[in-house]
């Protein structure tokens, strides 16, 4: 980790490696946000590994973003260790999957428990698990009830994705 990038009430570690892994639209948003909150340009360049020319280009870029969310282009997606083209892998879903695997792949836990255990952003456990369940990376055992812990099991595709994320140096 090189620096800390504060985003609202959250602090996010930033390094040239992490910055380079971001889609271009996120790089632009990160640079603009760091400048907006008063970080000196020299610190932003140092923390992101950008030279002056790259910093100026990224800070001035405009991106078209689909209203449904951010979608990585096919070339950058293929470059990310087994990731499928056009698929966005939310950081909290990656963290949740890697934590579930580290716990043996089968865990009974609530959304809030997952957020605390896997160091997820507050309120993101439901979305992370839903994303993993919808794509077949997790299975749910038994009944899923609101406000109650459920048992989740990592599937074979989930284990494959976790291995690819570990190789790629996921958060």
Secondary structure as UniProt FT lines:
FT   STRAND          3..7
FT   TURN            8..9
FT   STRAND          10..14
FT   HELIX           16..21
FT   HELIX           24..36
FT   TURN            37..38
FT   HELIX           41..48
FT   HELIX           52..60
FT   TURN            67..68
FT   HELIX           74..78
FT   TURN            81..82
FT   TURN            85..86
FT   HELIX           91..102
FT   TURN            103..104
FT   STRAND          106..109
FT   HELIX           111..117
FT   TURN            118..119
FT   TURN            122..123
FT   HELIX           125..134
FT   TURN            135..136
FT   STRAND          138..141
FT   TURN            146..147
FT   STRAND          150..154
FT   HELIX           156..168
//
